[in-house]
Amino acid sequence: MSAAVSLTGIAALVIGAGLVLLLQVIPPTDQISVTRRTISEYGLSDHKWVFDTAVLLVALGSAAGLLVLHRQRRLPAAAAVLGTLWTVGLLVIVAFPKPDWATVSRADFGGTLHRIASVVAFVALPLAVLVAARTAFPSSPGRRRLVRVLAIVSLGWFAVILGAVVVAAAEDGRWWTLIPLGLVERGMALTELIALGVLLAPVGSRSGPPTQPARRRR
């Protein structure tokens, strides 16, 4: 039963990611630049419901898979908290859409929450994976190394954004023009979803079927 729930959660992640990829090729959202515009831009389009569905699927799939790890005692408390922040962050992103900068000059309360939730979610997930790696895969060093590498790469994507913010602050410029923000965010999101999928994938039991005790000869 646990394996089925985990696989269902992974399927939700895949479908959610697939819906976002679909938005990049169907009109009118195919006109949104994948290199310069963030993923949340789809939430301002006529296909907002597709974007919201994709994010909700990822949130629900994450929650289901992490719950399985928790019940199997393969998820440390700190990782559980970070995983919860990731999931709640996704829900906030849906509830409070990104501001439409074509019509407003500054973010309102909802727009500010959207920004905070995005940062919290994108940082919390790779940290959760790093914290959970050892406990989740005590006897699978290959899986443990893989999720750690993916989590570090995810944080590396985020470091690119932080670097742009620092440089822009020093030069009094606009940080989002210094990097291909849309491409960086999509790379970060994809890497994080792969890391989460690897973390949630069921671990096969190495133990074989029970053996019958040998009968004594009379």
N, C-alpha and C positions, 0 to 999 in steps of 0.2 A: 504493500500500500504506500509506504514512504517513497519507494522508487517511482511509483506512478505519479505521485504528487510532484516530486522533483522534476520529472520529465515534462509534466504539464506546465510547471513554472518556466522551464527552459523554452518550451514551445511558445508560451506567451511572450517571452523575450524576443524570440525569432520573429514572430508575427508582428510585434510592435516595431521592431527595427525594419521589417519588410514594408510596413505601411509608410514609414518615413522615407524610405528609398522610393516608394511609389510616388510620393508627393513631389519628388525631384524630377519626375519624367512626365507627369500628366499636367495639362494646362488647367488653370493659369499658374499654378505654383512652379511649373518648370521654368518660369521666368525669374524666379528667385535665385540669386547667385549663390552657389554652394561654396564659393571661396570667400565671399565678403559678408554674407548674411547668416545670422545664427539660425539654428533649428527652430527656435521659438517664433521666427517670422512666419512659419506656416500657420501658426495660431491666429494670425491676423487676416488670413485669406478666406476665400469661399469654402475651402476644405478644412475649416477649423475643426469640425467634428472628427475628421480622419486623424488629425494631429492629436486631439484630445484622447481619442480611442487608443492610439498607439502608446501614448504616455501612460494611460491607465493600465493597459495590458502589461507594460514593463513593471509598473508599480505592483500590480497584483501578482505577477509571476515572481517578482523578487520576494515579496512577503511570503508567498507559499513556500518557495525554496528555502528561504532562511528559517522559516518555522520548522521545517523538516530537520535542518541541521541542528537547531536548538533542541528539538526533542531527542535527537540522537546524541546529544551532549558533544557535538562537534563544533559548537559555536561559542567562543568565549563571551563573557558578559560585555566586554568593551566592543567586540565586533557586533554583538546584537544591538547595542545602542547606536553604533555607527550605521548599521544596516537599516535601523528604524529611521534615522535622520535622512538617509537616501530615499527611502520609500515615502516618507512624509513630504520631503522636498519635492518629489515628483507630483504629488497630489496638490501641493501649493502652486506649482507651476501651471497646472490645469485650472485651478480655481481663480488664479490671478494672472491673466495673460500679460504678455510683454506689452509695454506702451507702444502706441503707434507714433513714432517720432515724426511722421509726416504731418501730424495734426496737433501734437503737443510739444512743448519746449523743455519740459522737465517731468520726471516720473512722479506720479501721485503715490498714495499709500500702497495701492495694489501693485503698481509697477516696482516700487521699492521691495516689497515682499517677494515679487517674482525674481528680482536680481539676487536677493539674499538666499532664497531657496535654491536657485541655480548653482550658486557657489557652494553652498553647504552640501547639496546632493553630489556634485561632481568631485568634491574633495572627500566626503565621507565614505563613498563606496570603495575607492582603492585602498583607503586606510583600513576599512573593515576586512577587505580581502587579505591584506598584509597581516593583520592581527589574527585572522582565523586560519591562515595557511597551515601552521604546525598542528593545531588541534584537529582540523578537518581532515588532514592526510598524514596521520602519525606513521603509517607504514607505506606511504606512496611518495617517495622523495621526488619522483619525476613530476607528478601533479603539483606537489608543493612548490617546486622551483618554477614551474610554468606560471602558476597564478601569481607568484611573487614578481616575476619578470613583467607580466602584464600589468600588475598594479603599479609598479615603478614607472613603466612606460606611460601609463595614464597620468600619473603625477607629473611626469616630464612634459606632457602636453599642457598641463595647467601651469607649469613653470614658465612656458613660453608666453602665456598670457600675463603672468605676473611680471615678467621681464619687460614686456611692452608697457605695462602700467608704470613701472619704475622709470623707464627711459622717457616716457611722455611727461611724467611729472617733473623730471629734471629739465626737459626742454620746453615745458609749457605747451605741449601738443596734444593731439587726440590719439590715445593709445590704440584704439581699434583700427586706425588707418596704418599702423606700423606693421601689422601682420595680417595674413589672410585669415581673419577671425573665424569665418564660417568653416573653412577647411580644418583649422586647428580644433574647433569645437566638435566637428563631426568625427575627426580622428580620435579625440578623447572619448567621445560617447561610444564609438564602436569598440575601442580597446577595453573600455570598462565593461561593456556588455559581454564581450568574449570572456573577460576575467571572471565575471559573475557566473556565466554559464559553466565554465570549467569548475568553479567552486561548488556549484549546485549539482553537478552531474553525480549520479549515484556511484558509490564505491563498491566494487564487486567484492564478495567475500572470498577469501583465500582458503577457507576451510572446506574440506571435502565432505561428502556425505558421512554420516556416523557409521562407524565400523561395528560389526557384531563381535562381541567378546569370544575368544577362542574357547572351544569346548575341550574339557579335559578328557583324555583317553582313559577308558576304564580297563 
